[in-house]
């Protein structure tokens, strides 16, 4: 943001980032997205006003200024979901400035943000999810790396974990191999913890990986190691999933997060109740979990249309 705004505004933006990280426990990925949104707005203001803006300019913003910003995004072809997030970012930043006595402008409260389009999670079929786990091991020539990738896919699908949650696990978080009702404690968004049962088949896959892993068994050590003995990098894990996707001919929606969606969708299809699924996924609200009812209905409709005799006939 240097050069786009007056130095005092740049400093406030940096303080805001620190506040979100330390006080609000925002993830680094969310912080990056928010900062990109704010930088985009400041860049717009610089062109809109004709000079690098400062805090005093934020105090003088009018409804017309904000509507010009929204019109610019629309003309640039940006999605409604992206604009909704950008407006949320601005409200957050303005609130921070107001809390610190640097701003008093309620212009954002007069603007109605475009509603976010409702997205339905893209789940894999049971067969594709299972094949993803099996294929993970066969695509690596190094035995322990293949078993590591298989273990990672297994815990994402078997426990419904986010990729970051799985990679943050340490060996001490695992139940003992003889514990058939093992529970792992997962740290999710905003550092909230939840308990997730670890299926015996998943536990067995993980211990098979650890038995051949060349790095020492240490309770405080990462569960998933990278090639050089450090904690596995998310980018490396995502790259392996892309290889699996290509090998199996799966769509681009087959990502690590798709295994989490598949976990929830298949639980629901198997008779699991929404409240339990909400707890297992670590969702703060039931409305987030209820998206999976749409997924399940979509899957049922697709099965019906492909299997029912009348659905296949044109008359």
Secondary structure, DSSP 8 states (H G I E B T S, - for coil): -BTTB-HHHHHHHHHHHHHHHHTS---HHHHHHHHHHHHHHHHHHHHHHSS-B-HHHHHT--HHHHHHHHHHHHHTT--HHHHHHHHHHHHHHHHHHHHTTS----GGGGS--------------HHHHHHHHHHHHHT-SSHHHHHHHHHHHHHHHHH---HHHHHT-BGGGS--TT-TT-EEEEE-GGG-EEEEE--HHHHHHHHHHHHH-SS---TTSBSSB-TTSSB--HHHHHHHHHHHHHHHT--TT-SHHHHHHHHHHHHHHTT--HHHHHHHHT-SSHHHHTHHHHHHHHHHHHHHHHH-HHHH---
